[in-house]
Amino acid sequence: MTKFAAANPDGVYAAIMSEANIKFDSLRYVAERALIGQRHEAILSVQMPEKPGSFRRLYDIIYPRSVTEFAYRSGDPDTAVVYVGMAIDDSSKADVEVAKVVEDLNQEKDFRAIDISQNDMAKDHGRYLAGGRRNNANCKDKDERLIRFQFPEKPGALKTFLDHIPVGWNVSLFHYRNHGSTTGKVLTAIEVPAGGDLTEFLDALAYPFEDETSNPVYENFLR
């Protein structure tokens, strides 16, 4: 209705509010589509080099904007393709802000970004399918560990995670979606080089976590 009123500013409108006989699952779907439709959220597809440090370079360009969703799984030995949701504070300036982020990303060496916010296939299906299995050929000397975190739902939580990752360690899977809670549920896989101390990293980060490396879902679908 707000979108219609904005397109027809000379009218006088009244809203009739009634009970919404709708299940919470359906309500979540409506809310997610509304965020994108009213340009409170943008969805980007980004290709970047498949090497340690690329994730941090990507986030440095988006920050301090809030990341609402991130889905990625390593596969190709040279190129990573990630799915990024980004919050828009001022919907009236959304087109300009999103275009600026896309432009900044495309100015990075070996980065390629496009705005897929109005792509229905991306909104309905792509966001749930981003990922795949690990490419074992790229990980001969590394041990991938799957960790499920609880991030504090506040600006800078992802930056803290990235800043704590030791140089040379690679994030090979990352999935997060904002659901309006006080904590964010994050699933990540980290390639720990021989001699690396994962426990030291987890203790320094101090985010609640569960090690899911032995989880059968990981074994059957992601590893």
N, C-alpha and C positions, 0 to 999 in steps of 0.2 A: 504493500500500500504506500509506503514512504517513497518507493521508487516511482510509482505512478503519479503521486502528488508532485514529486520533483519535476517530472516531465510535463505536468499540466498545472503550472503555478497559479492560474487564474481561477481555478475552481474552489468550491467550498466543500469539505468532506467531513463525514462523521464515521467513526469506527464503532462497530457493535461487537463487544467482546462477550463471548459465551464460553461454556465449558468446552474444553478440547478433549474429546473422547479419542485420545491417541496414546499409543504405547510409548514408553521412554525410548525404545530403539528407533521408532519412527521419528520421534521428536529430535533425537540426536542427528538423524539424517537431514531433517528440515533445517535445523540450526546450522549445520555445516554448509549446506548449500546457500543459506541466507548470508553467511559471513562472506562468501566469495561473491555472491550476486550483488551485494551492497558494497563490495570492494573494501571490506574490513580485513580481508586476507587475500594474499596473492600466492599462486603456485608457480614455481619455477622448475624447469628441467635444466640441469647443469652437467656438462661434460668437462672433466678436468683430468690432469695427469694422475695415473695410478702409482703414486709414490708418497712416502711419509711427508707430512707437512702441507699437502694440498687441502686437507679438510680445514686446517687452521687458516690458510689463505682465504678460503671461501668464507669462513665465518667472520674473519676480520673485515670483509667488505660489507656483510650484512649487518654486523653489530654497529650500534646498540639496538637495532630493531629486534623484536622478539621472534624467535623461530618457533612456529606452531607445529611443525611436522618435519621429520627428516627420515628418509628411507634410502638405504644404500647397502649393497653387497658386492664385494670384490669379485671380479670374474675375468674380464679382459686384462691381459698383462700390462697394457699400456694406458688404457683409458677407463676412468671411473665415470659412471652415470648416476647422478643422485637426483632425488625428488625432494624439493624443499618447499615448505609452507612458511610464509612470512606475514606477520601482523602489520596492518596498516592503521596508523593512529588517526589520520584525517582522510576519510573516504572521499572528500571532495577533491583531494589532490592525489588520489591513488594512482591514476594513470602516469602522472609526472614522476612520482616517487618510484614506482615499479620500473618505469623506463630508465631511470637513473641507475638503479641497482643492476639492471640487465646490462646497461652500457659499461658500468664499472667492471662487472665480471668479464665482459667480452674484451676489455682492455688488458686483462691479465694474460700472460703468456700461456698458450695452450688451453685456455678456458673457452667454453662456448655455452652461452645461456640463452634460453627463450622463455617468454611468459606463456604459460599454458593455463592460466586462470579461467579462460572461457572455453576450454576444451572439455566437452562433456565426457569423453571416454576417460580422460585423466581423472575427473572428479568422481565418476561412478565406479571405475574399475582399476585404473592405473595405480592409484595410491595404495591399493591393497596387494598389488602384484609385484611391486618394485622389489627386486632381490633375486635370489637364486642360490645355487650351491657355490661353495668355495672352489676356486681354481687351484688344485693342489700343486700344479706345476710351478706356481710362483712361491711356494712356501717350503722349500726343501730344508732350510735350516732354521725354521721357526715353528713354534708351538702355538696354535690358535686356542685361545681360551674364551669361552662364552660367559659373559657376566651380565646379570640383570640388576640394574641400579634403581634406586629411588633418588631422583634429582630434586633439590628444593625448587619449587615453581616460582622462580624470581629471576630478574635480569642478571646475567653474568654467570649463571650456573653452568651452562655449557662451556663458557670461556674458561672457568676454573678447571673443568675436566680436561680440556685441550691443553691448558698451560701445564698441567701436572704430568702429561704423557712424556716419558723420556724420549730424547732425540733418537731417531732410528726405529722406534716402535711404530707399527702400522695398525690403524683402525680398519678392519676388514669387513665389518658389518656394523650398522648403526640404525636403530629404529626408535622413533619417538613421535607421539602425537599428544598435543595438549588437550586435556579433557576437563579443564576448569577446577582441578583439585589443588590441594596445597602442595602436593608432590607430583613429579612427573615420572612416569614409568618408562624406563629406557632399557633397551636390549642392545648390547654391543659385543662384538668380538674383537679381540686384540691379539695381534701376532707378536709374541714375546720372543725376542732373539735368544739364542743359546747364552746362558749366563745371566739373563735378565731376571730381576726380582719382582714378580707381580705383587707379592704380599707388601713389599715396601711401597709400591705405587698406591695400592688400595688403602693402606694405613694413612698415607699422606693426604689422599683425596678426602677420606673420612665421610663418604657417602654410603648409606646403607646399601648392601649388595647381597646377591646370592650367586654362587658359582653354578652355572647351568651346563658346564662342559659335558657332563654325563647324561644330560636330559635326552631321552629317546627321540623327541621331536627334532632336536638339533642333529642327532645322528642320522635320522631318516630324511630330513628335508633341507638342511642348511649346510651340513659339513661337506 
